[in-house]
Amino acid sequence: MAVRSPVALAAVLPGATQARLGVEADLRRRGWETAQAPAAADLLVVCGSPCPEEDRRLDTLLRTMSRPAARVDVTRPEHAAQALDEGFALLRDRAASRAESPLGHEDAADGKHDARPAKGTAPAGPGHGPHHEHAGPGHSGQDAPGGHSGHEAHTMSTVAGLPMADRAADRDGLSLDRLNLPLGPVLADWPAGLILRCALQGDIVQEVRVDSVPGPSDGTSFWNEPWSRAARGEPVERGAAARRRCAAHLDSLGRLLSLAGRPDTAARLRRLRDDVLAGAPSVHCGGQLQALTKRVERSRTLRWGLAGLGRLSAERARRRGVTGPALEADGDVHDRLLTWSREARRAVRDFDDGRPLSTGRLIGPRGTVEGTVPPSQALLDVLPELLTGTELGCARLIVASLDPDLDEPVAVPATEGAHA
């Protein structure tokens, strides 16, 4: 009975924004729930084409999910419906097999479905066993501290594969437990490919290092595509760029509001995002957007919950090379939410503008795209200082309020290999 309505967990790889949008739209059409963590999911939906190493890690993640479990891969948005149908069929078959088996035993790796030739799965190594179900909040279940996390492995002791805390000096001069915990890359409402390696003392983030998953992205961002084409001299209408800007802001708003406890509003914004990308009339989009964003902007509960988090002044943002909404917001998480809301409404006014997009100053959804530093690079660079000293529960809200796009040609420090 449980698999009659599967719970899906999307693992979004770099370069797979369009595939993700297709999967989200089809999941919404079916009314299927989405999971916040692997332990709550029974269908792993991989958006994008993983490299062999990442493919093995995703299979390892699949083995940590509750049985029955299945995996499907979606590389193009138009393939989402077929892949989810096949995943549903796999889950039903797996459930039937468990019911008929005397021991109810199965190998979760057999639940993987892919149109590509079958691959072998890597045996679970240290930090890759069923103990992942005990990982901390926000953990992806793929990269346990004490497992494949570089030099962190020899500084932390483990018991039965579980990481134990070390001692380190607190900011107040006390010696407190210190636990290394990666956030990402497989998390709901999380930038594709991003890993934040956090050192925690209690629930306070003491140190953050930015890492990423290597992926097939060629440095071309779906959200920046109109401005990138214009920079190459291709003709692009202002209306097309306005639609992409509006949809990008609605996508970011959906992530932030989902994490802030407003899933219904987030779902409506995502539905409107899809309408905008599909070319819905500006009158329809404008009316819907006005009603939704005004309700969000007037919410005292949202203001109370988000105000004061991740404060980034315009002066500080300018020094760090930040452009776009994060610079214009000149404030905290709530200010950035309001800025996205206002810019989305402004963009609707230009939906029907057929004039060519000016190449004088190309400003995409996250900032200036023709500069030497991609907009999301500056957002990644400023993340550690915004997160240090905050509570772990607030960290994801701060990340969502910046929403860096790793499909831009960004770079992360090469101090250690990237792990999923």
Summary of the structure (lengths in Angstrom):
residues: 420
radius of gyration: 21.6
end to end distance: 32.4
largest distance: 70.0
contacts: 1418
relative contact order: 0.12
helix: 45%
strand: 15%
